[in-house]
Amino acid sequence: MTAPPENLADRPSPVGQTHDLLSELLRSVRLSGERIVAYTPEPGFSLGFADRGSLHIVEEGEVTLRIEGRPNVEQVRGGDFVLLPRGDAHSVSDSGGAGRPARWLCGTFTIGDPQASHLLGSLPPVIILRGSDGSDGSDGSDGSGGPDLEALEGLEVARRMIVLEMQSPSQGSAVMVSRILDLIFIQIMRTWAAGADAEPNWLAGAFDPRIGLALSAIHRDPGHEWTVDELARVCTLSRSSFAARFVDRVGKPPVAYLAHVRLDAATGLLRDTFLSVAQVAERVGYASEAAFSRAFRTRYGTPPARWRRDVRSR
């Protein structure tokens, strides 16, 4: 008998499919596309941006990108996608070339949960995916391993959709633009993370076929008494191989990463439930309320009970 359509969405996941860690973490950050602006400034321009995650899509010409506190200066051209996921202060200015006038789109993002912003803070200040008009290189610095063609094609489709919404806005356009910005953010992030030159962090680890299994296990059940041996077995690696590979991909030891995830989970429970501090401590895997409170205060600078009061009074 054929299953009714409403049941088709409930089919089990394919065997071997890994937990969608990127989606889970982006939901915890509550990142959301905000708005998009088109820029076609007069020659000699210099525009500053700060305090927001930013996306620049260069449609025509060439601009110079400078990030506050970094000596590197990047030249970005038509077809390039530039993501600043952490919201680092930066400027976009006239490159001084004699080519076509610069024209680009700038989108911004907001983070709904500042306590989870360290997830973005561990990412590089800028990720550049070079388009067909740009030089090779996915990070704008060393010319190694540009993004795959399918990723660029998908990003170009998303760009055209945003332009259509900007040119002919209608009911729902604001939400459409927000969702498309989210899509572009995710596509750039996962294209970068899958590349050979991705810096060690949770996102690069999520794309590792072995380490991703351990990260998923930790995030699914942070309160479990995970040991390095047990996580190594999840990845079907020896203890030493797992520990070395985890640090290489994620940039910190498994125990340190687990501690971060547990405290992240604790903030959610403190904010969204009426569990006591002792119950929260037990739920996220701490043997005692005192140990949990010490770790929480070290991380957030305030005891968990006070943190809860401050958050709920806002």
N, C-alpha and C positions, 0 to 999 in steps of 0.2 A: 504494500500500500504506500502511495506517495505521501511523504511528509507534508503537512500544510506549510505555507510560506512562512508563518510566524515562527516556526520551529527551526527554520534553516539557520538563523543567526546564532543558535545555541549549540551548534555542532562543536565537538571537542577540538582542541588545538592539534595540529599535525604533530606526529611523533618527532621528537628532536627539536621542536621549535623552542628557542630560548625565551626567557622572560624579557618583556620589552622594558628594559631598565631605563632607557632614555626617556620614554614617555612618562614613566613613573616619576623620575626625578624632575622633569620639567613641570609636571603637575604639582609636585611638592613646592617648587619655587613659585608657582602660579605666575609664570611669565605670560605676558599678553601684549600683542601688537597694539600700538596706541594710535599713531596717525602717520600720514605720509605727506611730504611737501615737495614740490618741484622747484628746482633752482636753475635759473638762467641768468646769472649775474653779469654785470659789465666787466670788461677786462680790468685786471688789477685787484680783484676782490680777495678778501680773506674773511672767512666765517668761522666762528667758534661754536663748539658743541660740548656739553658737559651734563653730568648727572642723569643720563639716560643711556640705556643700551641703544646703540645706533646702527642703522644699516644704510649704506650709500650704494646706489646702483648708478654707475656712470653710463649714460646713454650716448654721449657724444663728446669729443674733445678729450682733453687731459687735465687733471688737477693734481695738486700736491697735497699729500696727507701728512700732517705732523701730529704726533701723540705726545702729550705733556709728559716730561720726564724721560723720554726716550730719544737717543741721538739719531736714530734712523729716520730718514725721510723717504716716503714712498710716492712713486709716480703711478697714478692709476688712470686707466684709459677707458674709452668706450667699450662696453661689454663686460667690464670688471664688476664683481660684487664684493663689497667691503663690509665686514661685520665687526663691530666693537661690542662684544657681548657683556663686558663688565661695566660699560658706561664710562670708560676713561675719557678725561677731557682731551679734546683734539681740535685741530683746525683743518679746514679745507680751503686751499687758496689757488690762485691762478698759477699755472706752471710756467707762464711766460713764453710758451711756445707760439709759433706762428700758424698753428693749425686751426681747425674748426673751433668756434666758441664752445666753452664747456656747458654741458647740460646734464643734470643728474637728479635723481630722486633720493630723498632722505626720509627713512622711516625710523620711528622710535618705539621702544619697548618699556614696559613697566614691570616691576617685580612685586607681586602681591605679598610675599612673605620675606621680609628682610632677614629673618633668622636663617633662612635657607640660602641666602645670597652667596655664602662661601662656595657653593657649588659652581656658580659662575665665576667667583673670584679666583678659582684654581685654573681657569681657562686663560689662554693667551690674550693680551690686550687687543690684538687685531688678527682677523683671519681674512685673507684676500684670495678669492677664486678668480683667476685670470680668464677672461673671455677670449673669443677668437681674435680680437684686436689687440690683446695684451701679450706680454711675454710669458714664457712658461713659468710655472711655479705657483704653488697653491698658498704660500704664506707671504708672498711679496718680498722675499729676502734672498733666496738662494737659487731660484730657477730649477728646483728639483720637483719632478712628479706633479704636473698639473692635474686638475680635477677631471673626472671622466666626462665624456661627451653627453651621456644621458643626464647626468646631474645638471650640466649647463643648459641643456634643452629644457629640462623641467623648470629651472629658474627663469629662463627666458619666457616660458609660457606664463608663469606667475607674474612676471613684470608686465607683460601685455595685459593681463587681467586687471592689475592695479591701474594701469594707464586708462583702460576703458572706464573703470569706475570713477576716476578723477575727471575724465572728459565728459561723461554722461552720468552724473550722480543720480541716484533714485532711492526709493525707500529701501532701507537695509544696506546702503552703501558703506556706512561707517563700520558695520559688523563685517561686511565682506572684506574691506581693506584690512581690518584687524586680523581676520582669519588667514588672509593671504600672507600677511607679514609673519604670522606664526609659522606658516608653511615654509617660507623662505628661510627663516631662522633655523628651523630644524634641518632643512636640506643642506644648508651650509655647514652646520655643526657636524652632521654625520658624514658628509663628504670629506671634511677636514679630518675627522677622527679615524676614518678608514684609510687615510693616507699614510705613507711610510714615515713622514716627517712630523707626525703628531707628537706634541709634548706629552710627557707622562701626566695623567690625571684620570679621574673616574670615567670620563667619556671615552678616552682611548682604551681604558681597561674594558669597558662594556663591549667594545668591538673585537676584543681578543676572544677567539673561540673557546679558550680554556678559562682564562681569568674572568670573562663575562659570566660564567656559571657560578663562580664564587661570589661575585658582586650581587648577582641576582638572589642567591641563597641568603646572603646577609640582609639585603633589603626586604626580602619576603618575611624574614623572621629575625629581627635584630635582637630580640630578647633571648634567643637560644644561646646556650653556653658553647659558642663556637670556639674550637681550637684550631691552630694552624694545621694539625694533622687531619682533622675532619674536613676542613676546607680544601686541603690538598686532595683528599679522596673524592670530593665532589668534582674536582677538575681532572681526575685520573692522572695526577702528577705525583712525583715523590715530594716529600716535605721540603727538601732543599731546592728542588727545581721550582716548585710552586712559590716559595717565599721570594726567590730571586726574580722570578718572572712577574710576580705581583708588584714588587717595588719598581721594576723596570717599566711596567705599563701604567701603574697608578701613581707612582711617585712617593708612596709611603708604605710602611709595613701593614700587613693585614690587621693586626691588633689595633693599630692607630686608626685605620679606616673604620673598623668596627665601632670604636669609641665615638667617632664623629657621627656615624649613622644612628647609634643609640641615643645620643644627645639630641639629634634632629628629631627623632621619633618622640622623645620626651617633651620637646617644646610643643608638638602637636597635641599631645595628651594633656599637658598643662593648660593649653589655650582652649581646647575644644571639649574637655570632659570635666567631671567633678570628682575624679579619682584623687585620693589623698597623695601627698608627695611620696609617702612610703609605697603606695600601690603603683604609682608611676615608676618608681625606682625598680620595683620587682618586675613590672611589665616589660621594661626595656633591658633587663638582664643584669641589674646590679645586685650584689649580694646583701647590701645594707643601704639604708637611707643615708647614712653618713657618707659612705663612699660616693654615692650618687650626687649628694649635695656638693661635695668637694669638687668632683669633676665638672659639675654644672657651673659652679661659681668660677672655676678656672677658665672655662670656655666663654661664658657670657658676662662675667664680672659682677654677678649678683646671685643670691640664693634662689632656688626654684620657686619657693613660696612668694617671695617678693617679685620675681619676674612675672609670675602669674597675675599678681595684683596690678602691676604696672600695665601689662598688656590689656587686661580687662577694663582698666579705667580710661583707656584711650578712646 
